[in-house]
Amino acid sequence: MKLTWARLGQAARVYRTLVSASLRGQMQYRLDFLGSTLIQAVMGADGLIFVGAILWRFGPIAGWSILDIGMLFAVSRIGMGIYMLLCNELDKFEVYMVNGDFDTLMIRPWPTLFTLLARGTGIHRLAFLVQGIAAGAIVMPKLAAQGVIGGWDWVWLLASVVWTAMLLFAVGLATAAVGFWIVRIEELQVFTMHAPDTAAMYPLDVYPSWLRRVFLTVLPLGLGSYVPLRFILGKGGSATDLLWPLLACPLAVWLAVGIWRIGESHYASTGT
C-alpha cells in the first residue's frame, strides 16, 4: 500500500472516527467509569505503599530512596497507562483468535494492526495514568528541591515515559503475534508483559544478575525506565544510558511488527 500524505490524512480521520465511537460506547455509564477508575487507582498503588513503608522504616534499598523509587514507579505507570489507553485490544487479542474475530479485521481496507488498535481504547484503564501522575506529582517537587533533577532532566524524564510505552507496545505486539500460532496467549502475557512490568517499577539492582539481563534484553522493559533514571537520579551509569533506549525502542518495535506480519501470514481462522 503506497503511503502518501493524503493516505496518512485519511488514516488519521478513520482512526479518529473509530476511537470516538469506542469512547462513546464506553462512556455511557460515566459514574461507574469514574468510580471503578478511582478504586483501581487506589488498589493498584498498594505495592508502592508497601515498599514505601519498608523504606521509611529501614532506609534506602540498593541506594534507592523512597523518592527515587517513587519516580521510577511514576514513569513506569504512566508508560503503562499510555500503552493501555492506545493498545488495549492487544491485551485481549486472545479473544480475536478464539472467536475468529480477526477475520473481520482482514476484510477491512486498512492494515489489520491499524484497525485493531483503533477498534477499542482502554479508557477504562486510566487508573494506570492516575497512579503514575499522582506519584510523579508527589515526588518530583521534592527531588527538584533537593537538586536531584532539574534542567534537561525534565526532558529525559518525559522521553523515558515515551520509551516505556514504546517498549510495552513492542513486547505486547510480539506476544499478541504469538497467538497466530498458539491461539491461547493469556498466560503468556502474564509472563512477558504483566510480571516484567511490575518488576520494572522497582530498581533492577535488587534482582539477580540473570534476571536483570532478561529485563534489559529479551523483555527489555527496564530499558525504558530503569536505565535512563539510573543516570538521571545519580544511581550510576553514564550519559550513554540516555541513548540506549533511543536506539533500542525503534529496533524493538520494528522486530515486533515483523513478527506480527509473519504471524498474520500464518493465520488460519477458527475453521467455523
C-alpha positions as CSV (number, residue, x, y, z in Angstrom):
1,M,0.0,0.0,0.0
2,K,1.6,3.3,-1.1
3,L,2.0,5.7,1.7
4,T,1.2,9.4,0.9
5,W,0.2,12.4,2.8
6,A,-3.4,12.1,1.6
7,R,-3.4,8.5,2.7
8,L,-2.0,9.5,6.1
9,G,-4.7,12.1,6.5
10,Q,-7.4,9.6,5.6
11,A,-5.9,7.1,8.1
12,A,-6.0,9.8,10.8
13,R,-9.6,10.6,10.1
14,V,-10.6,6.9,10.2
15,Y,-8.6,6.4,13.4
16,R,-10.4,9.4,15.0
17,T,-13.8,8.1,13.9
18,L,-13.2,4.6,15.3
19,V,-11.7,5.9,18.6
20,S,-14.6,8.3,19.0
21,A,-17.1,5.5,18.5
22,S,-15.3,3.4,21.1
23,L,-15.2,6.2,23.6
24,R,-18.9,7.0,23.2
25,G,-19.7,3.4,23.9
26,Q,-17.6,3.1,27.0
27,M,-18.7,6.4,28.5
28,Q,-22.4,5.6,28.6
29,Y,-22.1,4.9,32.3
30,R,-19.9,7.7,33.5
31,L,-20.4,7.3,37.2
32,D,-19.5,3.7,37.0
33,F,-16.4,4.6,35.0
34,L,-15.2,7.3,37.5
35,G,-15.8,5.0,40.4
36,S,-14.0,2.0,39.0
37,T,-11.1,4.1,37.9
38,L,-10.7,5.6,41.3
39,I,-10.9,2.2,43.0
40,Q,-8.4,0.6,40.6
41,A,-6.0,3.6,41.1
42,V,-6.1,3.2,44.9
43,M,-5.9,-0.6,44.9
44,G,-3.1,-0.7,42.3
45,A,-0.9,1.5,44.4
46,D,-0.7,-0.9,47.3
47,G,2.7,-2.3,46.1
48,L,4.3,1.2,46.2
49,I,2.7,1.9,49.6
50,F,4.1,-1.4,50.9
51,V,7.6,-0.7,49.6
52,G,7.4,2.9,50.9
53,A,6.6,1.6,54.4
54,I,9.7,-0.6,54.3
55,L,11.9,2.2,53.1
56,W,10.5,4.6,55.6
57,R,11.4,2.2,58.4
58,F,14.8,0.7,57.2
59,G,16.1,3.3,54.8
60,P,17.2,3.1,51.1
61,I,17.5,-0.2,49.3
62,A,20.5,-0.6,47.0
63,G,21.0,3.1,47.2
64,W,17.5,4.0,46.1
65,S,15.4,6.1,48.4
66,I,11.6,6.2,48.6
67,L,11.6,9.3,46.4
68,D,13.8,7.6,43.8
69,I,11.6,4.5,43.7
70,G,8.5,6.8,43.5
71,M,10.0,8.4,40.4
72,L,10.6,5.1,38.8
73,F,7.1,4.0,39.7
74,A,5.7,7.2,38.2
75,V,7.5,6.7,34.8
76,S,6.6,3.0,34.6
77,R,2.9,3.6,35.5
78,I,2.4,6.5,33.1
79,G,4.1,4.5,30.3
80,M,1.8,1.5,31.0
81,G,-1.2,3.9,31.1
82,I,-0.4,5.2,27.6
83,Y,0.1,1.7,26.3
84,M,-3.2,0.5,27.8
85,L,-5.1,3.6,26.5
86,L,-3.9,3.2,22.9
87,C,-3.2,-0.5,22.6
88,N,-6.0,-2.0,24.8
89,E,-7.0,-4.5,22.1
90,L,-3.6,-6.1,22.0
91,D,-4.0,-7.0,25.7
92,K,-7.2,-9.0,24.9
93,F,-6.0,-10.4,21.5
94,E,-6.7,-14.0,22.5
95,V,-10.4,-13.3,22.1
96,Y,-9.8,-12.5,18.4
97,M,-8.1,-15.8,17.9
98,V,-10.5,-18.0,19.9
99,N,-13.7,-16.5,18.4
100,G,-12.4,-15.9,14.9
101,D,-13.0,-12.1,15.2
102,F,-9.7,-11.5,13.5
103,D,-11.5,-12.4,10.2
104,T,-13.5,-9.2,10.4
105,L,-10.2,-7.2,10.5
106,M,-8.9,-8.9,7.4
107,I,-11.8,-7.7,5.2
108,R,-11.2,-4.1,6.1
109,P,-9.4,-1.8,3.6
110,W,-6.7,-1.0,6.2
111,P,-3.9,-3.0,7.7
112,T,-5.1,-5.3,10.4
113,L,-2.9,-3.8,13.1
114,F,-4.2,-0.3,12.4
115,T,-7.8,-1.4,12.6
116,L,-7.2,-3.5,15.7
117,L,-5.6,-0.6,17.6
118,A,-8.3,1.9,16.6
119,R,-11.1,-0.5,17.4
120,G,-11.1,0.0,21.2
121,T,-9.3,2.4,23.5
122,G,-8.6,1.5,27.1
123,I,-10.3,4.4,28.7
124,H,-11.5,2.1,31.5
125,R,-7.8,1.6,32.4
126,L,-7.0,5.2,33.1
127,A,-6.1,4.0,36.7
128,F,-2.5,3.4,35.5
129,L,-2.2,7.0,34.4
130,V,-3.8,8.3,37.6
131,Q,-1.3,6.2,39.7
132,G,1.7,7.5,37.7
133,I,0.7,11.1,37.6
134,A,-0.2,11.1,41.3
135,A,3.2,9.5,42.2
136,G,5.0,12.0,40.0
137,A,3.2,15.0,41.4
138,I,4.3,13.9,44.9
139,V,8.0,13.0,44.3
140,M,9.1,15.3,41.5
141,P,8.9,18.6,43.5
142,K,10.8,17.0,46.4
143,L,13.5,15.7,44.1
144,A,13.7,19.1,42.4
145,A,14.0,20.8,45.7
146,Q,16.9,18.5,46.7
147,G,18.6,19.3,43.4
148,V,18.4,15.7,42.2
149,I,16.6,16.6,39.0
150,G,16.5,19.8,37.0
151,G,17.2,21.4,33.6
152,W,17.3,18.8,30.8
153,D,16.3,16.1,33.3
154,W,12.7,17.0,32.7
155,V,13.0,16.3,29.0
156,W,14.7,13.0,29.6
157,L,12.0,12.0,32.1
158,L,9.4,12.7,29.5
159,A,11.4,10.7,27.0
160,S,11.6,7.8,29.5
161,V,7.8,7.7,29.6
162,V,7.6,7.6,25.8
163,W,10.3,4.9,25.7
164,T,8.5,2.8,28.3
165,A,5.3,3.0,26.3
166,M,7.1,2.0,23.1
167,L,8.8,-1.0,24.7
168,L,5.5,-2.1,26.2
169,F,3.9,-1.8,22.7
170,A,6.8,-3.9,21.2
171,V,6.6,-6.6,23.8
172,G,2.8,-6.6,23.7
173,L,2.6,-6.8,20.0
174,A,5.2,-9.6,19.8
175,T,3.2,-11.5,22.4
176,A,-0.1,-11.0,20.6
177,A,1.5,-12.2,17.4
178,V,2.4,-15.5,19.0
179,G,-1.3,-16.0,19.2
180,F,-1.3,-16.7,15.5
181,W,0.4,-19.9,16.2
182,I,-0.7,-21.0,19.7
183,V,-4.1,-19.1,19.9
184,R,-4.2,-19.0,23.8
185,I,-1.8,-16.3,25.0
186,E,-3.3,-15.1,28.3
187,E,-0.8,-17.0,30.4
188,L,2.0,-15.9,28.1
189,Q,1.0,-12.3,28.6
190,V,1.4,-12.7,32.3
191,F,5.0,-13.9,31.8
192,T,6.0,-11.4,29.0
193,M,4.0,-8.3,30.0
194,H,2.4,-8.1,33.4
195,A,5.1,-9.7,35.6
196,P,8.0,-7.8,33.9
197,D,6.1,-4.5,34.0
198,T,5.5,-5.0,37.8
199,A,9.2,-5.8,38.3
200,A,10.3,-2.8,36.3
201,M,8.5,-0.5,38.7
202,Y,11.4,-1.1,41.1
203,P,15.2,-0.8,40.8
204,L,16.6,-3.7,38.9
205,D,19.6,-3.7,41.3
206,V,17.5,-5.7,43.8
207,Y,17.2,-8.6,41.3
208,P,19.7,-11.4,40.5
209,S,22.1,-10.5,37.6
210,W,20.5,-13.1,35.2
211,L,17.0,-11.5,35.8
212,R,18.4,-8.0,35.2
213,R,19.8,-9.2,31.8
214,V,16.3,-10.6,30.9
215,F,14.6,-7.3,31.6
216,L,17.3,-5.4,29.6
217,T,17.4,-7.7,26.5
218,V,14.7,-10.4,25.9
219,L,11.9,-8.5,27.7
220,P,13.6,-5.0,27.7
221,L,11.0,-3.1,29.8
222,G,13.8,-2.0,32.1
223,L,15.5,-0.1,29.2
224,G,12.7,2.5,29.1
225,S,12.6,3.4,32.8
226,Y,15.3,2.0,35.0
227,V,18.3,2.6,32.6
228,P,17.7,6.3,32.0
229,L,16.5,7.0,35.5
230,R,19.6,5.3,37.0
231,F,21.7,8.1,35.4
232,I,19.2,10.9,35.9
233,L,18.9,10.2,39.6
234,G,22.6,9.7,40.1
235,K,22.5,6.0,40.8
236,G,25.3,5.0,38.5
237,G,25.7,4.5,34.8
238,S,26.7,7.2,32.3
239,A,25.2,9.6,29.8
240,T,25.0,6.7,27.3
241,D,22.1,5.4,29.4
242,L,20.1,8.1,27.8
243,L,21.0,6.9,24.3
244,W,20.4,3.1,24.7
245,P,16.6,3.4,24.8
246,L,16.8,5.8,21.8
247,L,18.3,3.0,19.8
248,A,16.6,0.0,21.3
249,C,13.0,1.3,21.1
250,P,12.7,1.7,17.3
251,L,14.5,-1.6,16.9
252,A,12.2,-3.4,19.3
253,V,9.1,-2.0,17.5
254,W,10.5,-2.9,14.1
255,L,11.1,-6.5,15.2
256,A,7.7,-6.8,16.8
257,V,6.0,-5.6,13.6
258,G,8.0,-8.1,11.7
259,I,6.8,-10.9,14.0
260,W,3.2,-9.7,13.6
261,R,3.4,-9.8,9.8
262,I,4.9,-13.3,9.8
263,G,2.2,-14.5,12.2
264,E,-0.6,-12.9,10.2
265,S,0.6,-14.7,7.1
266,H,0.1,-18.0,9.0
267,Y,-3.4,-17.1,10.3
268,A,-5.9,-19.9,9.5
269,S,-9.0,-18.7,11.3
270,T,-11.1,-20.9,13.6
271,G,-12.4,-23.2,10.9
272,T,-16.0,-22.4,11.8
